[in-house]
Amino acid sequence: MKGLKVMALLCAVLMSISPVVFAGTLDDVRARGYLIAGVNGSVFGFSMPDEKGVWKGLDVDTAKAIAAAVFGDANKIKFVPLTAVQRLPALQSKEIDVLCRNTTQTLTRETINGLNFVHVNFYDGQGFMVPKKLGIKSAKELNGATVCVLPGTTTELNAADFFKKNNMKWKPVVIEQAAELNKAFFSGRCDVLTSDVSQLAAHRAVAPNPDDYVILPEVISKEPLAPVVRHGDDQWYDIVNWTVMALIQAEEFGITSKNVDEMLKSKDPAIQRFLGVTPGLGKALGLDDKWVYNIIKQVGNYGEIFERNVGPKTPLGLQRGLNALWTQGGLMYAAPFR
């Protein structure tokens, strides 16, 4: 009997402390009055302030969508630029609420680092960019090259694996700040710049003479990029995860920032649930039932975000490719909203 009492007391203690240990991000964000999002700060098309200091980019819009879901206001947000080395510790130490910074989902980051990646918001792969004047057509011709690379990234490890696998030598030039790394490459300090292909396109877009550089055809890795949250707060994970999927599902439904008000009149029960006309989904997340409506009205769907930031009509000129909807041959697929 005594043993049972001790066990019951222990269970009561564990139940009483678990909310303190495992919850709180949503409450903290609401109490503060704005979301704090960690971003890159120097990747054109993904997360970078313009000449007026206004943050723009695919990752920026993803973060704004989270703010819209939580507050009904996409502008209730503070952006914190972080280097590759700074980004994970900043999230772990609660300096930021969410990391929206072209970060690759890996096993060790989700285990040893104590982080959770939500649904992928951009499928990428690592490549190499070189000056066109070198006449290099393939990454297999880079034996002995000096390579500009950021430390603390999957990029650095992938490059080392690639050169070792192909029995080639390389000389890494490791610089922590992305802006300084780009300067080193464009000034001729290194022969090659390696990063995710989307980032190479972004860096080339803002180069003094973009046509002087070519991205080689080889893609040497899988880089599923996604927003990141801390382990242990399931509600916050759910909110960020389903926000990303809401952007994708809205595009699949054909709901845009321009027609979302009209779509409120839809007779489709799936769309009624999605936009909160039929209540329930918001409550499940601890949000207002209009959370998806607010996202789409203020930020747009995934296709709109892609096209205005990195699409064919932007300086980056990226095609949808793997980032097209699953109905169009891509990998963008949202779980059912029900």
C-alpha positions in Angstrom: 0.0 0.0 0.0 2.8 2.4 0.9 4.5 1.7 -2.5 1.2 2.5 -4.3 1.0 5.8 -2.4 4.5 6.7 -3.3 3.9 5.9 -7.0 0.7 8.0 -7.0 2.5 10.9 -5.4 5.3 10.6 -8.0 2.8 10.6 -10.9 1.0 13.6 -9.5 4.3 15.5 -9.3 5.3 14.6 -12.8 1.8 15.7 -14.1 2.1 19.0 -12.3 5.5 19.9 -13.7 5.0 18.6 -17.3 3.2 21.8 -18.5 6.0 23.9 -17.3 8.6 21.8 -19.0 6.9 21.0 -22.3 4.7 24.0 -23.1 4.6 27.7 -23.3 5.9 29.0 -26.7 2.4 30.1 -27.8 1.7 31.8 -24.5 5.1 33.5 -24.5 4.6 34.8 -28.0 1.1 36.1 -27.2 2.2 37.7 -24.0 5.0 39.5 -25.8 2.7 40.6 -28.6 4.9 39.6 -31.5 6.7 36.7 -33.0 10.5 36.5 -33.1 11.8 34.7 -36.2 15.4 33.8 -36.9 16.3 34.4 -40.6 19.4 34.5 -42.8 19.6 38.2 -43.6 21.7 38.0 -46.7 20.1 35.6 -49.2 18.2 37.6 -51.8 14.8 36.0 -52.5 14.7 34.1 -49.2 15.4 36.5 -46.3 17.0 39.9 -46.8 15.9 43.5 -46.1 15.5 45.7 -49.2 16.9 49.2 -49.6 14.2 50.6 -47.3 14.9 48.0 -44.6 11.7 46.0 -45.4 12.3 42.3 -44.9 11.4 40.2 -48.0 11.8 36.6 -49.2 10.3 33.1 -49.2 11.4 32.4 -45.6 10.3 35.9 -44.5 6.8 35.2 -45.9 6.7 31.8 -44.2 7.5 33.5 -40.8 4.9 36.2 -41.5 2.3 33.4 -42.2 3.0 32.1 -38.7 2.4 35.6 -37.2 -0.8 35.9 -39.2 -2.0 32.5 -37.8 -1.2 33.4 -34.2 -2.2 37.1 -34.1 -4.3 37.6 -37.3 -1.6 40.2 -38.2 1.4 39.2 -40.3 3.2 42.3 -39.3 3.4 41.4 -35.6 6.9 40.0 -36.0 10.6 40.7 -35.4 13.3 39.3 -37.6 16.6 38.4 -36.2 19.4 37.8 -38.7 21.6 34.8 -37.8 24.7 33.2 -39.2 24.8 29.5 -39.9 26.8 29.0 -36.7 24.5 31.2 -34.6 21.1 29.8 -35.8 20.7 26.6 -33.9 22.0 27.9 -30.5 19.7 30.9 -30.8 16.7 28.6 -31.1 17.9 26.3 -28.4 18.4 29.2 -26.0 14.9 30.7 -26.8 16.3 33.9 -28.3 13.9 33.2 -31.1 10.5 31.4 -31.3 11.1 29.8 -34.7 13.9 29.5 -37.2 13.0 30.3 -40.8 16.4 30.3 -42.3 17.2 27.9 -45.2 18.1 25.1 -42.7 18.4 21.5 -43.8 16.6 18.8 -41.9 19.0 16.1 -40.7 19.0 13.3 -38.2 21.5 14.9 -35.8 19.7 18.2 -35.7 16.5 16.5 -34.8 18.1 14.4 -32.1 21.4 15.6 -30.6 20.4 19.3 -31.1 17.0 18.8 -29.6 15.1 20.4 -32.5 12.0 19.6 -34.6 11.7 20.4 -38.3 8.2 21.0 -39.6 6.9 20.4 -43.1 9.5 21.3 -45.8 8.9 24.7 -47.4 11.7 24.4 -50.1 13.3 21.3 -51.6 16.9 22.1 -52.7 20.2 20.5 -53.3 23.9 21.6 -53.1 25.8 22.8 -56.2 28.8 24.7 -57.3 29.1 28.1 -59.0 32.2 29.2 -60.9 33.3 32.2 -63.0 32.3 31.6 -66.6 35.8 32.6 -67.8 37.3 29.4 -66.2 35.6 27.3 -68.9 34.6 24.6 -66.4 31.6 22.5 -67.4 31.4 20.0 -64.6 32.2 19.7 -60.9 34.4 16.7 -61.8 36.9 19.3 -63.1 37.4 21.0 -59.8 40.4 19.0 -58.6 42.7 21.4 -56.6 40.2 24.2 -56.5 39.8 26.7 -53.7 36.2 26.6 -52.5 34.3 29.3 -50.5 32.1 27.6 -48.0 30.2 28.5 -44.8 31.2 26.7 -41.5 28.7 24.8 -39.4 26.6 23.7 -42.4 25.7 20.5 -44.2 27.3 22.4 -47.2 30.8 22.1 -45.7 30.3 18.3 -45.0 28.8 17.6 -48.3 31.6 19.3 -50.2 34.2 17.3 -48.2 32.4 14.1 -49.1 32.1 15.0 -52.7 35.8 15.7 -53.2 36.8 12.6 -51.2 34.4 10.4 -53.1 35.8 11.6 -56.5 39.4 11.4 -55.3 40.0 15.1 -55.8 41.7 17.7 -53.6 40.3 21.0 -52.6 41.2 24.0 -50.5 38.3 25.2 -48.4 38.1 29.0 -47.7 35.8 29.1 -44.6 34.1 32.4 -43.7 31.3 32.6 -41.2 29.5 35.7 -42.6 27.6 35.0 -45.9 28.1 38.5 -47.1 31.9 38.3 -46.6 32.0 34.9 -48.2 30.3 36.2 -51.3 32.7 39.1 -51.4 35.6 36.7 -51.3 34.2 34.7 -54.2 33.3 37.6 -56.4 36.7 39.3 -55.8 38.5 36.1 -57.0 39.8 34.9 -53.6 38.4 31.4 -54.4 37.6 29.6 -57.6 34.3 28.1 -56.5 31.3 29.0 -54.3 29.3 26.1 -53.0 25.9 26.2 -51.4 22.3 25.2 -52.1 21.5 25.8 -55.7 18.8 28.3 -54.8 21.3 30.3 -52.7 23.8 30.2 -55.5 21.1 31.7 -57.8 20.4 34.3 -55.2 24.0 35.3 -54.8 24.5 35.4 -58.6 21.4 37.6 -58.9 23.0 40.4 -56.8 26.6 40.0 -58.3 28.2 43.0 -60.0 27.9 41.1 -63.4 25.5 38.0 -63.0 26.2 36.8 -66.5 29.9 36.3 -65.6 29.0 33.3 -63.4 27.7 29.8 -64.1 26.1 27.2 -61.8 27.5 23.8 -62.7 25.0 21.0 -63.5 25.8 18.6 -60.6 23.5 18.6 -57.6 25.4 16.6 -54.9 23.0 16.4 -52.1 19.4 16.4 -50.9 18.6 19.6 -48.9 15.0 19.6 -47.5 14.7 23.1 -46.0 12.1 23.7 -43.4 11.3 26.0 -40.4 12.6 24.7 -37.1 11.2 24.7 -33.5 12.4 23.3 -30.2 11.7 19.8 -28.9 9.1 19.5 -26.3 6.3 21.9 -27.3 3.9 19.9 -29.4 1.3 22.7 -29.7 3.8 25.2 -31.1 5.2 22.5 -33.4 1.6 21.8 -34.7 1.0 25.5 -35.3 4.1 26.1 -37.3 3.8 22.7 -39.1 0.2 23.3 -40.2 0.9 26.9 -41.2 3.3 25.7 -43.8 0.9 23.0 -45.0 -1.9 25.6 -45.1 0.1 27.6 -47.6 0.4 24.5 -49.8 -3.2 23.4 -49.4 -4.5 26.8 -50.3 -2.6 26.7 -53.6 -4.1 23.2 -54.3 -7.6 24.5 -53.5 -7.0 27.5 -55.8 -7.4 30.0 -52.9 -5.3 33.1 -53.3 -4.9 36.4 -51.5 -7.1 37.9 -54.2 -10.0 35.5 -54.2 -10.0 34.3 -50.6 -13.0 36.5 -49.7 -15.0 35.1 -52.5 -14.0 31.5 -51.5 -15.6 32.0 -48.1 -18.9 31.5 -50.0 -17.7 28.1 -51.4 -20.1 25.2 -50.9 -17.2 22.7 -50.7 -17.2 21.4 -47.2 -13.4 20.9 -47.3 -12.9 24.6 -48.1 -15.5 25.6 -45.5 -13.5 23.8 -42.9 -10.2 25.1 -44.2 -11.2 28.7 -44.1 -13.0 28.5 -40.8 -16.6 28.9 -42.2 -17.2 25.6 -40.5 -15.5 26.0 -37.0 -13.2 23.5 -35.3 -9.7 23.5 -36.9 -8.6 26.7 -35.2 -9.7 25.4 -31.8 -7.7 22.2 -32.4 -4.5 24.4 -32.6 -5.5 26.9 -29.9 -6.0 29.5 -32.6 -8.9 31.5 -34.1 -10.9 29.6 -36.7 -10.0 32.3 -39.2 -6.3 31.5 -38.9 -6.0 30.1 -42.4 -8.1 33.0 -43.9 -5.7 35.5 -42.2 -2.7 33.7 -43.6 -3.9 33.6 -47.2 -5.4 37.1 -47.1 -2.3 38.8 -45.8 0.5 36.6 -47.2 -0.9 34.5 -50.0 -0.6 30.8 -50.8 2.6 28.9 -51.4 2.5 29.5 -55.2 2.1 33.2 -54.7 5.0 33.3 -52.2 7.3 31.3 -54.5 6.5 33.3 -57.6 7.0 36.8 -56.1 10.3 35.9 -54.3 12.2 33.3 -56.4 10.1 32.4 -59.4 10.8 32.8 -63.1 9.9 36.5 -63.2 12.3 37.4 -60.4 16.1 37.9 -60.7 16.6 34.4 -59.4 14.5 32.9 -62.2 13.8 29.6 -60.4 11.4 27.0 -61.9 9.0 25.2 -59.5 10.6 21.8 -60.1 10.5 19.7 -56.9 8.6 22.6 -55.3 5.6 22.3 -57.5 2.4 20.8 -56.1 2.2 17.0 -56.1 -0.6 17.3 -58.7 1.9 19.0 -61.0 4.8 16.5 -60.6 6.4 18.2 -57.5 6.8 17.2 -53.9 4.6 19.8 -52.3 1.8 17.9 -50.6 -0.2 18.8 -47.5 -1.9 16.4 -45.1 -5.7 16.5 -44.9 -7.3 19.5 -43.1 -10.1 17.7 -41.2 
